[in-house]
Amino acid sequence: MIRVHGKEVNVEKYEDKIYMIDNCKKVNVRKMPSVKSNSIKILDRYSSVTVLVETGDWYKVKFSVKDEEYEGYIMSKYVEVKS
């Protein structure tokens, strides 16, 4: 368990799984888990991300674009398990 935004979150269920963007053509990756938060990157459909934690309706994810690492939040409804 870890603490995210004051809540304890179980991260074990995300280990060893890869997730992909689905259910939309593009998705905003946000700085904070809110639609009002600034977008730090836009990912295309079928982009792969690693889920770090779940915060309500949001996943904190990490991903790479052109060998540069990023972390941010994506609404969970746009993320599907790939493997």
N, C-alpha and C positions, 0 to 999 in steps of 0.2 A: 504494500500500500504506500502511496505517496499523497501529499497534500497539494491540491491545485485550487487556487482561488478560494481557500478556506474549506474545501471539501476533500475527504479522503477518497482516493480513486485506486481501484485494483488494476494494475497494469499487466498482470500475468496473462490475461486472456488475449493480449495482442502480440505476445512473443512469437517469433518464427512465422509470421504471416505477412504477406504483401497485399496491399490494397491498391485499387485503381479508381480513378475518377469515372463515374458512370452517371446516367440519368440526366446528363446535360452536355452541351457541346463544349463549353468552357466554364471554369469555376474560379472565383476569386479566393485567393489565400489571404487571410486577414491577419493583422498584427495581434488582435485580441478577439475573443469569441463573441463577436457582435457584428451585425450588418452595418452598424454605424462606424466600425473601426476601419482604418485605412487598409487598402489592399496592398500587399507587398509583392504579389506575383499573380498572374493568371495562368492556370494550367488547362491544357486541352484535354478532351475526353480521352480516356484510356492511359493517361499519365499514371505512373506508379508513385505511390507515397508509402511511407512507413508511419503507422499510427503510434504515437507516443502515449497519449492518454485521452480519455473521453471526459468532456466537461459539458454536462447537459446535452444539448442537441449538437454539440460541436466536437470535432476531433482535433487535437493538437497533432500535427504531422511534421515529418521532415522529408525532404526530397532534394534532388540535385538537378540543376539546370546548367549545362555547359561546364561541368566539373566544379560548380559553386554550390555549396550546401545552404539550404534554407530551412527555417522552421516557421510555422504559422498555423492558423486555424481554418478548417473547412467544415461547413455544415455536414453533419453525418449522413443526411439523406443523399448526398452526392458521392459517397464513398462505398465501394463494394469489396468484399474479400475476393482476392485473385487466387491465392494459394494458401 
